[in-house]
């Protein structure tokens, strides 16, 4: 087994897992239930991790991760003027800093 990457959250980890599996790369998500240990373990150890079974698949798997990370943002996102974070359509306040969002360009 080889650790491929750390995901920002569990939904992202499973999106990556399914892309890898679709490409024929056997992979697993580890630390799925580690969030319950926060406070007892460092938060960086609770992030979900994607591991691949065969080291020979690493180059293709890394390219799949790069493609996932380069995916364009939805045109309906709004960038927060206060902190720069992108927010999905329908949000009126920034999910990151709580400041009101402006949908004007």
N, C-alpha and C positions, 0 to 999 in steps of 0.2 A: 504494500500500500504506500501511496505517496500523497502528501498533502498538496492539493492544488491551490486553494485559496481560502480566505476567510470572507464570509458574506456579511453584509451590514445587518441583515435580519433574516429570520426564518423563511418568509415568503421568497426573498431573493435567492436564498440557498436552494429552495426547491425549484425555482425557475431555472437556475443553472443546472441542477441535477437532471431535470427533464430534458434540457437541451443536450447535455452530455449523453444521456441514455438514447435519445433520438439519433445521435451520431454513432451509436454502437460502442460507446465507452462506458464500461462498468464503473459506477461511482457510488459513494455513500455520503450522507450528511451526518456528521458527528456533532456533538454538543447540542442536539435538538432540545434537550430538557435542562440545559445548564443554567438557564435564566433563574431558576428556583434557588440556585446557590449564590446569587449575588449578595454581597455583604460578607460571605464566608470565603469567596474566591474573587480575585480581581476581575473587573468587568470585561477586560480584554480576553480573559480565558473563557468567557461565557458566549462569545460570538459563535454562530454556527460555522462549521468548517466543511469544505468539500474535499473529499479524498477520492483518488482514483485507484483502482485495483492494480493496474499494470503501468509500470514506469514508461514503457514503450509508447503509451497513449498520451504522454505528457505534452509533446509539441502540439498535437491536434487539440487537446483539451485547453491548453493555454490560449490558442487562437479563438476557440469558442468563447472563453471568458472575455478576451479583448473585444470581440464582436458584441457581446452582451453589454459591456461597459461603454461602447461607442454608440449604442442605440440612441437615435434622436429623441429628444424630449417631445412630448405632445405639444402641438402648436397652441393648445389651450392652457398652457402653464403660465404662471405669472411669477416674475422674479421680485422678491421682497427688496424694497429700496433701502431698508434698514440693515439687513444682514446678508443679502445676496442669495438666499436660499430660494429654490424653485418650488412652487406650490401648485397642486393640481387644480383643475377647473372646479369652480364652485366654492373654493375657500375664500373667505372674506378677511381672515387674519392669517398671518404666517404661522405655520405649524411649528416652526423652530423658535422664533423670538416673540410671537404674540402681537406683533405690530400690525395695523391695518394694511391691507394690500390695495394697490392701485392697479387696475387692469389696463390703464392707458400706456401706450408704448413710450 
